[in-house]
Amino acid sequence: MTKIGYIFKELFFMIRKHRVYFLAPILIILALLAILVYCIGPAAIVSFIYAGI
C-alpha cells in the first residue's frame, strides 16, 4: 500500500472512531483543491493571490 493510501485509511479510521464527521467534507474539499493545484500548477493560484481575490 502506498503512503498516501495509508494516510487516507488512517484519516477515515480517525473520523469514524472519534465521530468528527464534520471534518470529512472539509478534508475532501482540501484534497480536491490540492489535486487541482498540482495539475494546473501554482502559477494559476498565485495570480489570484496577487489580484486580491
CHARMM-style PDB file with segment names, atoms N, HN, CA, C and O in Angstrom:
ATOM      1  N   MET     1       0.858  -1.181   0.000  1.00  0.00      PROA
ATOM      2  CA  MET     1       0.000   0.000   0.000  1.00  0.00      PROA
ATOM      3  C   MET     1       0.903   1.244   0.000  1.00  0.00      PROA
ATOM      4  O   MET     1       1.936   1.280   0.669  1.00  0.00      PROA
ATOM      5  N   THR     2       0.500   2.226  -0.742  1.00  0.00      PROA
ATOM      6  HN  THR     2      -0.339   2.196  -1.286  1.00  0.00      PROA
ATOM      7  CA  THR     2       1.297   3.435  -0.813  1.00  0.00      PROA
ATOM      8  C   THR     2       1.137   4.254   0.466  1.00  0.00      PROA
ATOM      9  O   THR     2       0.237   4.013   1.272  1.00  0.00      PROA
ATOM     10  N   LYS     3       2.014   5.206   0.626  1.00  0.00      PROA
ATOM     11  HN  LYS     3       2.744   5.401  -0.029  1.00  0.00      PROA
ATOM     12  CA  LYS     3       1.949   6.059   1.819  1.00  0.00      PROA
ATOM     13  C   LYS     3       0.669   6.889   1.824  1.00  0.00      PROA
ATOM     14  O   LYS     3       0.066   7.089   2.878  1.00  0.00      PROA
ATOM     15  N   ILE     4       0.251   7.369   0.664  1.00  0.00      PROA
ATOM     16  HN  ILE     4       0.741   7.206  -0.192  1.00  0.00      PROA
ATOM     17  CA  ILE     4      -0.962   8.191   0.595  1.00  0.00      PROA
ATOM     18  C   ILE     4      -2.178   7.351   0.954  1.00  0.00      PROA
ATOM     19  O   ILE     4      -3.062   7.812   1.676  1.00  0.00      PROA
ATOM     20  N   GLY     5      -2.228   6.119   0.455  1.00  0.00      PROA
ATOM     21  HN  GLY     5      -1.509   5.744  -0.131  1.00  0.00      PROA
ATOM     22  CA  GLY     5      -3.338   5.230   0.790  1.00  0.00      PROA
ATOM     23  C   GLY     5      -3.391   4.948   2.276  1.00  0.00      PROA
ATOM     24  O   GLY     5      -4.470   4.912   2.869  1.00  0.00      PROA
ATOM     25  N   TYR     6      -2.228   4.746   2.882  1.00  0.00      PROA
ATOM     26  HN  TYR     6      -1.352   4.775   2.401  1.00  0.00      PROA
ATOM     27  CA  TYR     6      -2.173   4.511   4.321  1.00  0.00      PROA
ATOM     28  C   TYR     6      -2.649   5.730   5.095  1.00  0.00      PROA
ATOM     29  O   TYR     6      -3.352   5.598   6.097  1.00  0.00      PROA
ATOM     30  N   ILE     7      -2.270   6.911   4.635  1.00  0.00      PROA
ATOM     31  HN  ILE     7      -1.699   7.018   3.822  1.00  0.00      PROA
ATOM     32  CA  ILE     7      -2.699   8.154   5.309  1.00  0.00      PROA
ATOM     33  C   ILE     7      -4.209   8.298   5.225  1.00  0.00      PROA
ATOM     34  O   ILE     7      -4.850   8.631   6.222  1.00  0.00      PROA
ATOM     35  N   PHE     8      -4.796   8.051   4.042  1.00  0.00      PROA
ATOM     36  HN  PHE     8      -4.275   7.780   3.233  1.00  0.00      PROA
ATOM     37  CA  PHE     8      -6.255   8.155   3.906  1.00  0.00      PROA
ATOM     38  C   PHE     8      -6.974   7.122   4.764  1.00  0.00      PROA
ATOM     39  O   PHE     8      -8.010   7.411   5.364  1.00  0.00      PROA
ATOM     40  N   LYS     9      -6.417   5.916   4.817  1.00  0.00      PROA
ATOM     41  HN  LYS     9      -5.576   5.681   4.330  1.00  0.00      PROA
ATOM     42  CA  LYS     9      -7.015   4.872   5.637  1.00  0.00      PROA
ATOM     43  C   LYS     9      -7.033   5.276   7.105  1.00  0.00      PROA
ATOM     44  O   LYS     9      -8.054   5.129   7.777  1.00  0.00      PROA
ATOM     45  N   GLU    10      -5.923   5.779   7.599  1.00  0.00      PROA
ATOM     46  HN  GLU    10      -5.094   5.899   7.053  1.00  0.00      PROA
ATOM     47  CA  GLU    10      -5.841   6.222   8.995  1.00  0.00      PROA
ATOM     48  C   GLU    10      -6.745   7.427   9.255  1.00  0.00      PROA
ATOM     49  O   GLU    10      -7.341   7.541  10.326  1.00  0.00      PROA
ATOM     50  N   LEU    11      -6.844   8.316   8.281  1.00  0.00      PROA
ATOM     51  HN  LEU    11      -6.360   8.224   7.411  1.00  0.00      PROA
ATOM     52  CA  LEU    11      -7.685   9.505   8.438  1.00  0.00      PROA
ATOM     53  C   LEU    11      -9.155   9.124   8.556  1.00  0.00      PROA
ATOM     54  O   LEU    11      -9.861   9.633   9.427  1.00  0.00      PROA
ATOM     55  N   PHE    12      -9.620   8.230   7.685  1.00  0.00      PROA
ATOM     56  HN  PHE    12      -9.046   7.817   6.977  1.00  0.00      PROA
ATOM     57  CA  PHE    12     -11.020   7.820   7.756  1.00  0.00      PROA
ATOM     58  C   PHE    12     -11.298   7.003   9.009  1.00  0.00      PROA
ATOM     59  O   PHE    12     -12.398   7.065   9.557  1.00  0.00      PROA
ATOM     60  N   PHE    13     -10.305   6.231   9.472  1.00  0.00      PROA
ATOM     61  HN  PHE    13      -9.411   6.180   9.027  1.00  0.00      PROA
ATOM     62  CA  PHE    13     -10.478   5.500  10.725  1.00  0.00      PROA
ATOM     63  C   PHE    13     -10.620   6.472  11.892  1.00  0.00      PROA
ATOM     64  O   PHE    13     -11.441   6.262  12.785  1.00  0.00      PROA
ATOM     65  N   MET    14      -9.817   7.541  11.884  1.00  0.00      PROA
ATOM     66  HN  MET    14      -9.150   7.712  11.159  1.00  0.00      PROA
ATOM     67  CA  MET    14      -9.901   8.548  12.948  1.00  0.00      PROA
ATOM     68  C   MET    14     -11.248   9.263  12.926  1.00  0.00      PROA
ATOM     69  O   MET    14     -11.826   9.539  13.977  1.00  0.00      PROA
ATOM     70  N   ILE    15     -11.745   9.562  11.730  1.00  0.00      PROA
ATOM     71  HN  ILE    15     -11.275   9.338  10.876  1.00  0.00      PROA
ATOM     72  CA  ILE    15     -13.037  10.250  11.620  1.00  0.00      PROA
ATOM     73  C   ILE    15     -14.154   9.354  12.159  1.00  0.00      PROA
ATOM     74  O   ILE    15     -15.034   9.831  12.876  1.00  0.00      PROA
ATOM     75  N   ARG    16     -14.126   8.062  11.822  1.00  0.00      PROA
ATOM     76  HN  ARG    16     -13.411   7.675  11.240  1.00  0.00      PROA
ATOM     77  CA  ARG    16     -15.157   7.144  12.322  1.00  0.00      PROA
ATOM     78  C   ARG    16     -15.046   6.928  13.819  1.00  0.00      PROA
ATOM     79  O   ARG    16     -16.056   6.921  14.523  1.00  0.00      PROA
ATOM     80  N   LYS    17     -13.833   6.753  14.308  1.00  0.00      PROA
ATOM     81  HN  LYS    17     -13.013   6.759  13.736  1.00  0.00      PROA
ATOM     82  CA  LYS    17     -13.640   6.420  15.719  1.00  0.00      PROA
ATOM     83  C   LYS    17     -14.041   7.575  16.630  1.00  0.00      PROA
ATOM     84  O   LYS    17     -14.703   7.363  17.646  1.00  0.00      PROA
ATOM     85  N   HSD    18     -13.649   8.783  16.277  1.00  0.00      PROA
ATOM     86  HN  HSD    18     -13.111   8.955  15.452  1.00  0.00      PROA
ATOM     87  CA  HSD    18     -13.903   9.937  17.144  1.00  0.00      PROA
ATOM     88  C   HSD    18     -15.184  10.689  16.779  1.00  0.00      PROA
ATOM     89  O   HSD    18     -15.515  11.698  17.402  1.00  0.00      PROA
ATOM     90  N   ARG    19     -15.897  10.197  15.773  1.00  0.00      PROA
ATOM     91  HN  ARG    19     -15.628   9.378  15.267  1.00  0.00      PROA
ATOM     92  CA  ARG    19     -17.175  10.761  15.338  1.00  0.00      PROA
ATOM     93  C   ARG    19     -17.080  12.263  15.021  1.00  0.00      PROA
ATOM     94  O   ARG    19     -17.905  13.057  15.471  1.00  0.00      PROA
ATOM     95  N   VAL    20     -16.096  12.618  14.268  1.00  0.00      PROA
ATOM     96  HN  VAL    20     -15.425  11.973  13.903  1.00  0.00      PROA
ATOM     97  CA  VAL    20     -15.933  14.000  13.823  1.00  0.00      PROA
ATOM     98  C   VAL    20     -16.284  14.063  12.339  1.00  0.00      PROA
ATOM     99  O   VAL    20     -15.448  14.389  11.496  1.00  0.00      PROA
ATOM    100  N   TYR    21     -17.533  13.744  12.047  1.00  0.00      PROA
ATOM    101  HN  TYR    21     -18.212  13.479  12.732  1.00  0.00      PROA
ATOM    102  CA  TYR    21     -17.978  13.658  10.657  1.00  0.00      PROA
ATOM    103  C   TYR    21     -17.976  15.007   9.947  1.00  0.00      PROA
ATOM    104  O   TYR    21     -17.972  15.059   8.717  1.00  0.00      PROA
ATOM    105  N   PHE    22     -17.980  16.096  10.709  1.00  0.00      PROA
ATOM    106  HN  PHE    22     -17.984  16.054  11.708  1.00  0.00      PROA
ATOM    107  CA  PHE    22     -17.960  17.413  10.069  1.00  0.00      PROA
ATOM    108  C   PHE    22     -16.618  17.668   9.391  1.00  0.00      PROA
ATOM    109  O   PHE    22     -16.532  18.549   8.536  1.00  0.00      PROA
ATOM    110  N   LEU    23     -15.577  16.932   9.742  1.00  0.00      PROA
ATOM    111  HN  LEU    23     -15.647  16.216  10.437  1.00  0.00      PROA
ATOM    112  CA  LEU    23     -14.273  17.110   9.110  1.00  0.00      PROA
ATOM    113  C   LEU    23     -14.204  16.490   7.717  1.00  0.00      PROA
ATOM    114  O   LEU    23     -13.395  16.916   6.892  1.00  0.00      PROA
ATOM    115  N   ALA    24     -15.029  15.505   7.451  1.00  0.00      PROA
ATOM    116  HN  ALA    24     -15.685  15.159   8.121  1.00  0.00      PROA
ATOM    117  CA  ALA    24     -14.952  14.792   6.174  1.00  0.00      PROA
ATOM    118  C   ALA    24     -15.137  15.721   4.965  1.00  0.00      PROA
ATOM    119  O   ALA    24     -14.305  15.687   4.058  1.00  0.00      PROA
ATOM    120  N   PRO    25     -16.198  16.556   4.912  1.00  0.00      PROA
ATOM    121  CA  PRO    25     -16.324  17.436   3.736  1.00  0.00      PROA
ATOM    122  C   PRO    25     -15.188  18.446   3.625  1.00  0.00      PROA
ATOM    123  O   PRO    25     -14.764  18.778   2.518  1.00  0.00      PROA
ATOM    124  N   ILE    26     -14.692  18.935   4.751  1.00  0.00      PROA
ATOM    125  HN  ILE    26     -15.036  18.665   5.650  1.00  0.00      PROA
ATOM    126  CA  ILE    26     -13.591  19.897   4.723  1.00  0.00      PROA
ATOM    127  C   ILE    26     -12.341  19.235   4.145  1.00  0.00      PROA
ATOM    128  O   ILE    26     -11.653  19.818   3.308  1.00  0.00      PROA
ATOM    129  N   LEU    27     -12.057  18.034   4.590  1.00  0.00      PROA
ATOM    130  HN  LEU    27     -12.616  17.561   5.271  1.00  0.00      PROA
ATOM    131  CA  LEU    27     -10.872  17.332   4.099  1.00  0.00      PROA
ATOM    132  C   LEU    27     -11.002  16.940   2.631  1.00  0.00      PROA
ATOM    133  O   LEU    27     -10.016  16.959   1.894  1.00  0.00      PROA
ATOM    134  N   ILE    28     -12.201  16.589   2.207  1.00  0.00      PROA
ATOM    135  HN  ILE    28     -13.001  16.573   2.806  1.00  0.00      PROA
ATOM    136  CA  ILE    28     -12.416  16.251   0.798  1.00  0.00      PROA
ATOM    137  C   ILE    28     -12.188  17.468  -0.082  1.00  0.00      PROA
ATOM    138  O   ILE    28     -11.552  17.367  -1.131  1.00  0.00      PROA
ATOM    139  N   ILE    29     -12.705  18.624   0.340  1.00  0.00      PROA
ATOM    140  HN  ILE    29     -13.222  18.706   1.192  1.00  0.00      PROA
ATOM    141  CA  ILE    29     -12.518  19.855  -0.447  1.00  0.00      PROA
ATOM    142  C   ILE    29     -11.041  20.242  -0.493  1.00  0.00      PROA
ATOM    143  O   ILE    29     -10.541  20.650  -1.541  1.00  0.00      PROA
ATOM    144  N   LEU    30     -10.344  20.116   0.633  1.00  0.00      PROA
ATOM    145  HN  LEU    30     -10.751  19.785   1.485  1.00  0.00      PROA
ATOM    146  CA  LEU    30      -8.914  20.433   0.647  1.00  0.00      PROA
ATOM    147  C   LEU    30      -8.124  19.484  -0.249  1.00  0.00      PROA
ATOM    148  O   LEU    30      -7.184  19.903  -0.924  1.00  0.00      PROA
ATOM    149  N   ALA    31      -8.500  18.214  -0.257  1.00  0.00      PROA
ATOM    150  HN  ALA    31      -9.264  17.874   0.292  1.00  0.00      PROA
ATOM    151  CA  ALA    31      -7.813  17.253  -1.125  1.00  0.00      PROA
ATOM    152  C   ALA    31      -8.057  17.578  -2.595  1.00  0.00      PROA
ATOM    153  O   ALA    31      -7.132  17.517  -3.404  1.00  0.00      PROA
ATOM    154  N   LEU    32      -9.291  17.922  -2.944  1.00  0.00      PROA
ATOM    155  HN  LEU    32     -10.042  17.972  -2.286  1.00  0.00      PROA
ATOM    156  CA  LEU    32      -9.588  18.285  -4.334  1.00  0.00      PROA
ATOM    157  C   LEU    32      -8.839  19.552  -4.746  1.00  0.00      PROA
ATOM    158  O   LEU    32      -8.358  19.653  -5.875  1.00  0.00      PROA
ATOM    159  N   LEU    33      -8.741  20.513  -3.836  1.00  0.00      PROA
ATOM    160  HN  LEU    33      -9.131  20.432  -2.919  1.00  0.00      PROA
ATOM    161  CA  LEU    33      -8.001  21.733  -4.128  1.00  0.00      PROA
ATOM    162  C   LEU    33      -6.521  21.430  -4.329  1.00  0.00      PROA
ATOM    163  O   LEU    33      -5.889  21.993  -5.223  1.00  0.00      PROA
ATOM    164  N   ALA    34      -5.965  20.547  -3.509  1.00  0.00      PROA
ATOM    165  HN  ALA    34      -6.478  20.089  -2.783  1.00  0.00      PROA
ATOM    166  CA  ALA    34      -4.558  20.175  -3.649  1.00  0.00      PROA
ATOM    167  C   ALA    34      -4.312  19.477  -4.987  1.00  0.00      PROA
ATOM    168  O   ALA    34      -3.306  19.739  -5.646  1.00  0.00      PROA
ATOM    169  N   ILE    35      -5.219  18.597  -5.389  1.00  0.00      PROA
ATOM    170  HN  ILE    35      -6.037  18.384  -4.854  1.00  0.00      PROA
ATOM    171  CA  ILE    35      -5.084  17.921  -6.681  1.00  0.00      PROA
ATOM    172  C   ILE    35      -5.174  18.926  -7.822  1.00  0.00      PROA
ATOM    173  O   ILE    35      -4.427  18.842  -8.797  1.00  0.00      PROA
ATOM    174  N   LEU    36      -6.092  19.872  -7.692  1.00  0.00      PROA
ATOM    175  HN  LEU    36      -6.699  19.940  -6.900  1.00  0.00      PROA
ATOM    176  CA  LEU    36      -6.241  20.897  -8.723  1.00  0.00      PROA
ATOM    177  C   LEU    36      -4.978  21.743  -8.848  1.00  0.00      PROA
ATOM    178  O   LEU    36      -4.524  22.017  -9.959  1.00  0.00      PROA
ATOM    179  N   VAL    37      -4.413  22.155  -7.728  1.00  0.00      PROA
ATOM    180  HN  VAL    37      -4.781  21.933  -6.825  1.00  0.00      PROA
ATOM    181  CA  VAL    37      -3.178  22.951  -7.765  1.00  0.00      PROA
ATOM    182  C   VAL    37      -2.043  22.129  -8.356  1.00  0.00      PROA
ATOM    183  O   VAL    37      -1.225  22.659  -9.108  1.00  0.00      PROA
ATOM    184  N   TYR    38      -1.981  20.854  -8.031  1.00  0.00      PROA
ATOM    185  HN  TYR    38      -2.646  20.424  -7.421  1.00  0.00      PROA
ATOM    186  CA  TYR    38      -0.921  20.007  -8.570  1.00  0.00      PROA
ATOM    187  C   TYR    38      -1.048  19.856 -10.086  1.00  0.00      PROA
ATOM    188  O   TYR    38      -0.045  19.878 -10.800  1.00  0.00      PROA
ATOM    189  N   CYS    39      -2.287  19.703 -10.579  1.00  0.00      PROA
ATOM    190  HN  CYS    39      -3.101  19.685  -9.999  1.00  0.00      PROA
ATOM    191  CA  CYS    39      -2.498  19.502 -12.019  1.00  0.00      PROA
ATOM    192  C   CYS    39      -2.309  20.793 -12.807  1.00  0.00      PROA
ATOM    193  O   CYS    39      -1.659  20.789 -13.853  1.00  0.00      PROA
ATOM    194  N   ILE    40      -2.861  21.880 -12.324  1.00  0.00      PROA
ATOM    195  HN  ILE    40      -3.389  21.883 -11.475  1.00  0.00      PROA
ATOM    196  CA  ILE    40      -2.793  23.140 -13.059  1.00  0.00      PROA
ATOM    197  C   ILE    40      -1.435  23.811 -12.876  1.00  0.00      PROA
ATOM    198  O   ILE    40      -0.874  24.366 -13.822  1.00  0.00      PROA
ATOM    199  N   GLY    41      -0.926  23.758 -11.685  1.00  0.00      PROA
ATOM    200  HN  GLY    41      -1.381  23.307 -10.917  1.00  0.00      PROA
ATOM    201  CA  GLY    41       0.339  24.410 -11.382  1.00  0.00      PROA
ATOM    202  C   GLY    41       0.100  25.599 -10.469  1.00  0.00      PROA
ATOM    203  O   GLY    41      -0.994  26.165 -10.455  1.00  0.00      PROA
ATOM    204  N   PRO    42       1.095  25.972  -9.724  1.00  0.00      PROA
ATOM    205  CA  PRO    42       0.923  27.049  -8.749  1.00  0.00      PROA
ATOM    206  C   PRO    42       0.756  28.432  -9.379  1.00  0.00      PROA
ATOM    207  O   PRO    42       0.321  29.359  -8.696  1.00  0.00      PROA
ATOM    208  N   ALA    43       1.084  28.594 -10.640  1.00  0.00      PROA
ATOM    209  HN  ALA    43       1.438  27.841 -11.195  1.00  0.00      PROA
ATOM    210  CA  ALA    43       1.001  29.920 -11.270  1.00  0.00      PROA
ATOM    211  C   ALA    43      -0.442  30.425 -11.308  1.00  0.00      PROA
ATOM    212  O   ALA    43      -0.676  31.624 -11.159  1.00  0.00      PROA
ATOM    213  N   ALA    44      -1.397  29.543 -11.502  1.00  0.00      PROA
ATOM    214  HN  ALA    44      -1.207  28.568 -11.623  1.00  0.00      PROA
ATOM    215  CA  ALA    44      -2.804  29.965 -11.550  1.00  0.00      PROA
ATOM    216  C   ALA    44      -3.268  30.448 -10.175  1.00  0.00      PROA
ATOM    217  O   ALA    44      -4.021  31.418 -10.089  1.00  0.00      PROA
ATOM    218  N   ILE    45      -2.841  29.801  -9.118  1.00  0.00      PROA
ATOM    219  HN  ILE    45      -2.229  29.013  -9.188  1.00  0.00      PROA
ATOM    220  CA  ILE    45      -3.243  30.201  -7.777  1.00  0.00      PROA
ATOM    221  C   ILE    45      -2.551  31.488  -7.362  1.00  0.00      PROA
ATOM    222  O   ILE    45      -3.170  32.331  -6.712  1.00  0.00      PROA
ATOM    223  N   VAL    46      -1.285  31.661  -7.718  1.00  0.00      PROA
ATOM    224  HN  VAL    46      -0.782  30.976  -8.246  1.00  0.00      PROA
ATOM    225  CA  VAL    46      -0.550  32.866  -7.366  1.00  0.00      PROA
ATOM    226  C   VAL    46      -1.191  34.095  -7.998  1.00  0.00      PROA
ATOM    227  O   VAL    46      -1.195  35.166  -7.392  1.00  0.00      PROA
ATOM    228  N   SER    47      -1.720  33.962  -9.181  1.00  0.00      PROA
ATOM    229  HN  SER    47      -1.716  33.091  -9.674  1.00  0.00      PROA
ATOM    230  CA  SER    47      -2.357  35.111  -9.829  1.00  0.00      PROA
ATOM    231  C   SER    47      -3.590  35.570  -9.035  1.00  0.00      PROA
ATOM    232  O   SER    47      -3.868  36.768  -8.976  1.00  0.00      PROA
ATOM    233  N   PHE    48      -4.322  34.642  -8.433  1.00  0.00      PROA
ATOM    234  HN  PHE    48      -4.095  33.669  -8.482  1.00  0.00      PROA
ATOM    235  CA  PHE    48      -5.458  35.034  -7.594  1.00  0.00      PROA
ATOM    236  C   PHE    48      -4.992  35.717  -6.314  1.00  0.00      PROA
ATOM    237  O   PHE    48      -5.655  36.636  -5.832  1.00  0.00      PROA
ATOM    238  N   ILE    49      -3.878  35.292  -5.763  1.00  0.00      PROA
ATOM    239  HN  ILE    49      -3.339  34.546  -6.154  1.00  0.00      PROA
ATOM    240  CA  ILE    49      -3.366  35.903  -4.544  1.00  0.00      PROA
ATOM    241  C   ILE    49      -2.935  37.340  -4.821  1.00  0.00      PROA
ATOM    242  O   ILE    49      -3.241  38.237  -4.036  1.00  0.00      PROA
ATOM    243  N   TYR    50      -2.231  37.568  -5.923  1.00  0.00      PROA
ATOM    244  HN  TYR    50      -1.983  36.839  -6.561  1.00  0.00      PROA
ATOM    245  CA  TYR    50      -1.788  38.912  -6.250  1.00  0.00      PROA
ATOM    246  C   TYR    50      -2.939  39.821  -6.634  1.00  0.00      PROA
ATOM    247  O   TYR    50      -2.856  41.033  -6.437  1.00  0.00      PROA
ATOM    248  N   ALA    51      -4.013  39.262  -7.180  1.00  0.00      PROA
ATOM    249  HN  ALA    51      -4.080  38.277  -7.340  1.00  0.00      PROA
ATOM    250  CA  ALA    51      -5.173  40.073  -7.557  1.00  0.00      PROA
ATOM    251  C   ALA    51      -5.985  40.473  -6.332  1.00  0.00      PROA
ATOM    252  O   ALA    51      -6.791  41.400  -6.404  1.00  0.00      PROA
ATOM    253  N   GLY    52      -5.788  39.796  -5.225  1.00  0.00      PROA
ATOM    254  HN  GLY    52      -5.134  39.042  -5.167  1.00  0.00      PROA
ATOM    255  CA  GLY    52      -6.512  40.145  -4.005  1.00  0.00      PROA
ATOM    256  C   GLY    52      -7.887  39.535  -3.930  1.00  0.00      PROA
ATOM    257  O   GLY    52      -8.742  40.030  -3.195  1.00  0.00      PROA
ATOM    258  N   ILE    53      -8.121  38.472  -4.673  1.00  0.00      PROA
ATOM    259  HN  ILE    53      -7.426  38.071  -5.270  1.00  0.00      PROA
ATOM    260  CA  ILE    53      -9.440  37.835  -4.656  1.00  0.00      PROA
ATOM    261  C   ILE    53      -9.479  36.819  -3.548  1.00  0.00      PROA
ATOM    262  OT1 ILE    53     -10.500  36.160  -3.350  1.00  0.00      PROA
TER     263      ILE     53
END
